[in-house]
Amino acid sequence: MKDSKNIRNVAIIAHVDHGKTTIVDGLLKQSNTFRSNQAEMEQSLIMDSGDQEHERGITITAKQTSVYYGDYKINIIDTPGHADFSGEVERTLNMADGVLLVVDAQEGPMPQTKFVLSKALELGLKPVVVINKIDKPARRIDEVIDEISDLFLELAVDDSQLHYPVYYAIGRDGKAWTELPDNISEHADLNPIFDAIINDIPAPTVDVNGSLQLLVTSLQYDSFLGKYAIGRITRGEVKKGMPIVLIKRDGEQISSRIDKVFGYRGLNREEVDGAIAGDIVALTGVADAHIGETIADRENPEALPTIDVEAPTISIYLGPNTSPMKGKESKFNTSRQIGDRLKRELETNVSLRVKEDGIGFNVSGRGELHLSVLIETLRREGFEFEVGRPQVVTIEQDGKTMEPVEELLVEISPEFLGTVSQELGNRRAAMVKQEQTSSGATRVTYILPTRALIGLRNLLLTATKGTVIMNTLPHGYQPLGGKLNKIRNGALVATDAGVTTPYALEMGESRGELFVGPGTQVYAGMIVGLYQRNDDLEMNVCKAKHLTNMRSSSSDGTVQLTPFTDLSLEQCIDFIEDDELLEVTPKSLRLRKRYLDQNERKRAAKK
């Protein structure tokens, strides 16, 4: 691309599950980025390339791609919609000149819509609104347009941002319109979206003739060329073999040389001889680059402002496994191996913080989901470790300890309102707003401490028979409040090591809910279930029914056990209390007490 006026850099932002990635897929397919046979073979969500992204159905990492439309090159940045990954949104918006704000025609603007739009408007990006999923039976397009207007009035930084074009789309079918169609089944394509990007989003305002400046906003690796530093060229041009200076966050300057320059076409990187200001490129040869640092011309090195990402709110202990079953199911289990892997993660995960904590580490992130995705990633790579209960990250302000606060939006059927209100009342949540949606559901907004959210999702899912819709948004800080009441019952704790037997588990069933089935290897101090009462109960789940010469083996019939509850990773993290740990291996998740010995637990409880 020889002229920066023919480049468009656009980020697609929206609340989770409003159709960002689906629209990007449609743009890729319509622009003939794939061969016809290749497009048929591609999965439906092309941009969600990670295993966890497919399984969870969400975008976790921001990704860039580019398509050609006529004489224009359009660089598209697909961003996550979940609040826990908003650090990804904050860093990648620096590469864009405008945003496509995608809003669901039924749900309207949701908490994350508000968060990402506020970040985009603060940066002065030009917004284009796309109302997606207009084929939904419960669509309420007029109300949604009014809600979007209210949102812009609340968030706009200057008057020009209050004037924005609105388009209508069915992303799944690859259709878009400039006006609301009378018949959505009529033939249509995504040309209105392409035209909106060309006409409504400005070309990058850059100086092509100045000395080189590029802010590193993303990093990637491969085993052949090593580290790729990805970012938008703010000034000048970049060429293969060009000598440069890497300006670190503390001002230190490291001389280096660009090995190769890559541009984007579809999902692939293409090697190019050079690129001009305004384009998004990936550079190799700058092995010391980190996110937020500047690659500049060696003759005239000038640093760009670094990327500021909001502070983490939840921390968790992550350290080497100390259980009797350590090392049996993993490749990596030492503190050094875990520490080296976390250091690599810090290079690409901008909203993560890691501090050494004895032989383990204190890992801080933006929410439970952010941390559980990291834990699952490490687990799949063959790591074994133990994690503690999530804790809130406090800050000091004017001599006071302040804790983070969240805005929680809950959508439920009216019949469950009492149950949900009681649960949130126990967690010191203050109701701010209550409204009825067009579908008949009740939408309630609460303000509550971040620590009150730990374990809340699973409780509300159970209380509402799996129908609750929950969304959260950071809402600043408040003075640290008192301790929250203990909400969970006690645990059933194994007293002996061995293999569980149906005979022993049958007795355990009458005392609570079991987390293990027969034939499971357990050790003393391992949690095998949830007790019916508030205190813990020690029990032997390996006890066999011994035979005597007065009874045959078949006289008592077969033991009929209720299927045990197999907790997911998120449920396990929600379950554990301060005196408990979760043992994570590539093959197993085991809940356990911090002190495995019964006498040690009693001594620790007295302190």
N, C-alpha and C positions, 0 to 999 in steps of 0.2 A: 504494500500500500504506500503510494508516493505522496499522498496529500492527506493531512490530518482532518481536512474538512469532510472527507469521505469515511471517517471512522465514527462509530457510535459505541459508547460504553454504557451499558444499561444493566442494572441489578433488578432481579425479580424478587419482591418482598411480599410477605403475607403471613397470616396466622397459619399454624400447623393444619394441614389437610384441606387447604382452600384451593389447591390445584396449581401451585407454582411449577413444580417439576413436570407435570403433565403438559402444561403450555410450552415449556422449553422443548419437550420431546416433539410436540407438534411443529414448532418452528424449525427444528433440526430436520425433520422428515420432509416438510414442505419445501425447504431450501435445497433439496436434492443433495444434502451432505452425505447421504448414504447411497450406495448402488441399490437398485430395486430389490435384488435378492437379499442384500444385507439388511435393508430396512425391515423386511418380513421376519428375518431371523432375530432381530433385536428384541429384547424384553420390553414390556410396556413402559417401564420407568428407566430410560436409558441413562439419565444422569445419576441416579442412585446406584452407584457401582459397588458399594460395600455390602458385605454379607449381612451385617446388622441393620443396614438401611433397608434391605429387602425384607428381613424378618420383622422388624418393628414397623415398617411402612412409613418411615419418616426420613427426612434429610438430616444428616448429622454434620457433615463438613460442607462448606461452601465450595463450589466448583465453577471453573470458567470454561466456556466453549466459545466458538465463533462461527458465524454463518455469513455467507455472501448473498446480498440481495441487490441485484442490478450492479451498479458501480460502487456499492457501499459494503464495507466490512462492519458487521455488528458483533461486538464482543458482549456475550451474555454471561452474567454471574448469577448462578442459582444458589440461593441462600437458605439456611435452615429456618423452619417456622416455629420451632420449640424454644421457649424462653431460656432453657438451660444451655442452649448453644448460641445465645445472642452475641457472645464474644466473636464468633465466626462472622456474624452480620456486621459488627462494628468495624472489624479490620478490612473487610472486603468492600464496604461502601466507599472507601477511599479511592477505589479504582474506577468508580462510576461517575457519569455526568448527569444521569437521570435514573428514575426508578419506575418500574411497572408495579403498581400496587394492586394486587389481586385480592378481591373480596368475594366471599361466598354469597350468592343471591338469596340464600335462606338465613344463614347465621349472621350476616352483616359484619361490621368491624368488631373484632374480638381483642382481648388484652395484648396479644403479641402484635396485632396490626398496629395498635397505638404505639408500642415500644419501637418497632422498626421504622415506622413513619416519622416519629419524633427525631430519631437519629438521622434519617435522610434529610429532613427539613433543616436540622441544625447545620448540616454540611452544605446547605444551599442547593441540593439536587432537585432537578425538575421532575415533578410527579405526573404520571399518566395512570388513571384509574381504569382497571378492567374488572367488570362485574362478571364473575365466572359462575358456571353451573346454572344458567338461566332456564335449563330444562327441568329443574326440580319441581315436583308438584306443589311443594310448600314455599315456593319462591315469593319474595315480597320486595320487589325491585324498588318501588317508589320509596318505601320506608328506609331501605338500605342506603339509597342515594341521600336521603335526609340525614341519616346517621353519619355518613361519610362527610357531609358538609359540616356537621357539628364538630367532628373530629379535627378537620382542617382548621376550623375557627379556633379550637382550643390549642392546636400545636403550631400553627404557622408562625414563622419568624418574621416575614414581611408580607405586605399586601399581595405581591405578585404570586405568592404560593396559593392564594385562594382561587386562582383561575386555573383550572385543570380540565383536560378533556376526559370524557367518560366513554368507554367502549364496552360492548357486551360479548360474551364468549361462552362456548361449550368446549372447554379445553380437551375433553376426552375424545370428542368427534373432530377436533381440528377445525372449528368454525368460529368466526368472529364477525361482528357487525358494528357500524358506526352509530346506527339507530336501533332501538329495540324492534326486532322483527315481528311481524304478525304471524309468520309460520316458520317455526324453528327447524322444520324438516326440509326446508328448501336448500338447494345447493349453496354452499358457502365455503370459504377457506380462511386462512389466517392473514391474508393480505392486509386487512385493516390494522392489525397489530404491527406488521412490518412497516406500513406507511406511518403509523403513529410514532414508531421509534425514529424513523428518518425525519419526519416533519416536526414532531413535538419535542423531541429530546435534542438538546444542542450538541454540536460538535465539540470535542475537547478544546478548551481555551489554553493553548500551550505555545511555547516558543520553540519552533523547530530549529532555529539557527543558533540557539544558545549552547552553553556547555552542558554535558550530560548530567541529569538528575533522575534517579529512579528510587522510589520507596519500596522496600521489600515487604509485600503483604501476605505472602504465602510461601511455603517450602514444600518440595516433594523430593523423593529419593528414588533412584533405581540402582541396581547392582552394577550396571555398566558404566554410567557417567557420573554416579554419585549424586550430590545435592543440586537441585534446581532452585534458583532464587526467582520468584515470580512477582511481577509488579507492573504498574503502568509507568511508561516513560513520561515524566512530567516536563522535561526540557531536553532539547538536543536530540541526538540520535545515537543508537548503539550499533556496533559492528563486531563481527567475529574477529578475535585476536586483539581487541582494543585494550590498551592499558587503562586501568581504572583505580580508584581509591574507595575502599569500604569504610564509611564513617560509622563507628559504633555509637551506642546510646550515650556513653560517657565522653564522647568527642574524640576518642582514639582513632587514628587513621591507619588502615592497613593497605599497603599497595598490593594489587593483584592484576590479573589479566583475564578477560572474558575468553573462555574456550570456545563455546558454541552458543548461537542464538536460535531460539525456537519460537515460532508463532503457533497459533491455534487454528485448526480447521476441524470443525465437528468435535469429536472426542479425542482426536489425535494431535500430537505435537509434530510440527513440520520444521525441519531445519531451514533457516533462512540466512542470507548473508548479513542482513541488518534490518533495523526497524526505526521508525521515526517517532517523535513525541506524540503522545495520544494513544499509542497502541499498547496492548498488554502482551508481554513477552516472558519467556522462561530462559534464564541464563545459567550456564554451567561454568565451572572454573573458580567460582567464588565460594570456597568451601567454608569460610568462617562466617558467612552471612546468617543473620537471624532476623526474625520478623520485627519490623519497626526501624530497621537500619537503612542508611542511604548508600546507594552505589552512585558515585560521582566521577566527573572528569578529573584525571590526575593533575592537569594543569590548573584547574580552577575548582577545587573541591568545596562544595557548599552543601550543608546538611538540610534536609527537609524536616518539618515537625514530626516527632515520633507519634506512633499510634497509642492513644490512651484507651484502655479497656476497663470497664467497670469492675470493681473489686469482687472477689469471690465471697459467697455467703455461707457455704457449708464446708466443713472439713471432716476428714475421716482418717483414722490411723490405718496404715498399711505397712505390714512388716513380714519378715520371714516366718513361716509356719513353725509353731512350737508344739504341735500335737504328737502323740505317739505314732501316728501314721505318716509322719513327714517323709517326703522323698520317694514314696512308693508309686506315685501317679504322674510325675512331672519331669521335665528336662531342666528347668531353672528354679532353684529354691533358696539360693543364698542372698544375704542382704546386699552384697556387691552387685550381683546380677540384676536384682530388682531396682537398685539405685541407678545403674547404668541405663536401664530401660526407661525409667521415669525421666532421666535427663534428656533422652532422645524425644520423649513425648513433649517436654516443655518447649522444644524448638518449634513445634507446629501447633500446639494447643495453647493459644495465647491467654485464655482466661483461667489456666491452671496454675497453681502455686504448689511448690514442694519444699518442705523443710525437714532436715534430719531430726529424728526423735529417738535418741538412743540407737538401738540396732535397726529400728524401723524408720518410717517416714510419716510426716503429717501432710496429707494431700488435700488441697482446698480447691473447690470448684463452684459452679454457679447453681448447683442443685443436685438432688439425688440422682436424677436421670443422667446428668453430665458425668457424675462419678461412677455410676453403674455401667455406663458404656465403656469407660476406661477399664474397669475391673473385668468386664466380659472380654475386652480386646486382649488384655494381658493373659487371661485364662486360656483363650484360644491359641495364643502363641506358645503355650507350654509352660507358663509360670505357675508357681504354687506359693501361696501367701495367706496371711490372715488379716482380716479387717475388723475394726471396732465400730461402735455406734456412731452415726453421724453427729457432729457437734456444730453449733452455730459459730460463725466467725464474728467476733465483736471488735469494735474500734473505740479508741479514746477520743473524746471531743469535749473541749472546755473542762477537762478534769472529770468528766462523767464517762462511764462505760455505756456505749450505745450498741444496740442489737439491730440487725436488719429486719425490716417489716415487708410483708408481701400483700399485694392486692389479689384476692382470690375470687374468681367468678365461678359459681356453681349453677349448673342447669339440671333441674330434676323435675319429676312429676310431682304435682301438688300433694299427693298422698304421702310423700316421703319428707315433706318440708319440716315437720315436727322433729323427726329422728335426726335429720341433718343439723337443724338449729341447736338441738341438745348437745350433739357431739362437738359442734364448733364452739358452743358456749363453754364447755369444759376446757377448751383450748384458748380461752380469752380472745375470741374473735368478735370484732364489732361489726354489726351489719350497717352498711352504708346505703344500699339501694336494693329495692325488690321490684321486679316487673314481670309481666306476663308476656310470653312470646306468642307469635301468631300460630304456632303449632299447639298451644295449650300448656306448654311447660312453664315452670317458674324459674326465672333467672335471678339469682341473688348475688350481690357483691359484698364481700367482707374485707376488713383490714385486720391482719393478725400477724404475730411474730413468726419469722421464718422457721424457728425451731418447732412451732406448733404444727407445721406441715409434715414433719417426719412421721411416717407411718399413717398419715391421714388418708391417702388415696385408697389403700386396701380396705380400711374400715368403712369408708363411704361406699365403695363398690359393693361390699357385703350388705350394708344397711339399705341400699337402694336396688338390690337384686341385679347389680351390674349395669344399671342404666344411667348413672351419674356422668355428667360431662364437667371436667374440672380444668381450669386454666389459671395460671398465676403470673404475676408481673411484679418486679421489684418496685418498692414504694418508699424508699428512703430508710431512715434509722429513727429509733426512739430509745429513751433510757431503758436499760436492762430491767426487765420485770422479775417477779418472783418465780420460784420453781413451779413447773407444771405438775399437776397430779399424775401419779402413775396410772396408766390406763389399761395396761396389759395384765392378764393373769400370770400366775407363776408357771414354771417349766417343769416337765417331767425329765429328771436327770438320771442317766445310767450310773449304777454303782460299780459294775463289773465290766471288764473287757471280754469280748468274745463275739459269737454270732447270735443274733436274735432268734428266738424260737416262737412258734405260734402260741404255745402254752402260756409263756410269759406275757406276750403281747395281748392276749385275750384278757388278762387281768388289768393290763394297762389301759385298755379301751374303756373300761368302766370308770376310769379316773380322769379321762380327758381325751384330747384329740392327738392321735399319733402322727409323727412325721417320718417314721421308718417302717418298713415291712419285714416279714420274716426272711431269715437268711442274710441279713445285713451285718457287716462287721462294725462293731461299736467299741468305744473305749470308755473308761471311767471318767465322768465329768462331761460326757457328750449329752447334748439335749436331744431327747427322742420324742418329745411331744409337748403339748400345752395343757397344763393342769386346770382343773375346774375352779380352783381357789386362788387366792392372791399370793400365797407363799409357794416355794418350790417343794417338790416331792421327789425324794431319792427312791429309785426302784431298780431291781435287777431284771433286765429284759432278756437275759441269756439263760434264765433258769429252765431246765428241762424237767419233764414229768417222769420221774424214774419209775421203772417197772418193778414189781415184786413177784414172788412165786404164787401170790394169791390172785393176780390180775393179768389178763392177756393184753397184748399191745393194741388190740382192736376193740376192746370192750367199751371204751368211752366215746367211740365215734370220732368224726373229724371235727377239727376246730374251724368255725366259720368266722373269719375276720372281716371287718368293714375295711374297704380300701383306704390306705393311709393318704394323708395330705402331702403332696409333693410340692414344696415351696419353690417358687422361681427366685432368681437372684435378687430382684427388687423386694420381693416379699421377705426374704431372709434378712436383708439390710434393714427393712422396716421393723422386723421382729426383735432384733437384739437390743438388750438393755446395756447400761454402763458396765455391768460386771460380766458381760458375755462377749464372745467373739464369733466371727464367721470364718471358718476354714474353707478356702477356695482352692480347688485343684482343677486341672483340665477335665477330670472325669466326675468330680463330686463337689457338692456343697454340704458342709457339715456345721451345724450349730453346736457351740460348746460353751462351757463356763470359762471365764478367764483363769481361775484357779481350778485345776482338775481335781485336786485332793479335797475331800469333804471337810477335813479339819482346817485346812488353809482357808477355805471359803468362810467358815464360821469365824475365824480370827479376823479376816478382812472385813466382815460385816459389822464387827464390834468397833472398828476404827472410826 
